[in-house]
């Protein structure tokens, strides 16, 4: 199950929620203030493979600072 990020429209609280891909956000409330219908945020995702990462090959700009 993926982790989705939400932002409360009332208090601005950002939070994560583990939920099924086809599950709606209809019944979600802010854990901080209890307001309904938080905004689903777009977020980056990561993946991994068995092949070496760019850090292993020396081509990663973050690792080569």
C-alpha positions in Angstrom: 0.0 0.0 0.0 1.3 3.4 -0.9 1.8 6.3 1.5 -0.1 9.5 0.5 0.6 13.0 1.7 -2.2 15.3 2.6 -2.5 19.0 3.7 -5.4 20.2 5.8 -7.3 23.1 4.2 -8.2 24.6 7.6 -5.0 24.5 9.7 -2.3 23.7 7.1 -1.1 20.5 8.9 0.7 18.1 6.5 0.4 14.4 7.3 0.9 11.0 5.7 -1.6 8.2 5.4 -1.1 4.6 4.4 -4.0 3.6 2.2 -5.0 1.4 -0.7 -4.5 2.8 -4.2 -8.2 2.8 -5.1 -9.4 4.1 -1.7 -10.9 7.5 -1.7 -10.1 10.4 0.6 -13.8 10.9 1.3 -13.7 10.0 5.0 -10.2 11.4 5.9 -9.9 14.0 8.5 -7.0 16.1 9.7 -5.3 14.4 12.7 -4.5 17.8 14.2 -7.8 19.7 14.0 -10.3 17.2 12.7 -11.3 19.1 9.6 -12.7 16.9 6.8 -11.5 16.6 3.1 -7.8 17.4 3.3 -6.0 18.2 0.0 -4.0 15.3 -1.5 -0.5 16.5 -2.3 1.7 15.5 -5.3 4.8 13.9 -4.0 7.9 12.3 -5.4 8.4 8.6 -5.2 11.5 6.5 -5.1 12.4 3.0 -6.3 15.3 0.8 -6.1 16.9 -1.8 -8.3 19.5 -4.5 -8.0 21.8 -2.5 -10.2 24.2 0.0 -8.7 23.0 3.5 -7.9 24.4 6.6 -9.4 26.2 7.1 -6.1 28.0 3.8 -6.7 29.2 5.0 -10.1 30.2 8.5 -9.0 27.7 10.3 -11.2 25.3 11.4 -8.4 25.4 15.2 -8.0 24.3 14.9 -4.4 27.1 12.5 -3.4 29.8 14.4 -5.3 29.4 17.7 -3.5 
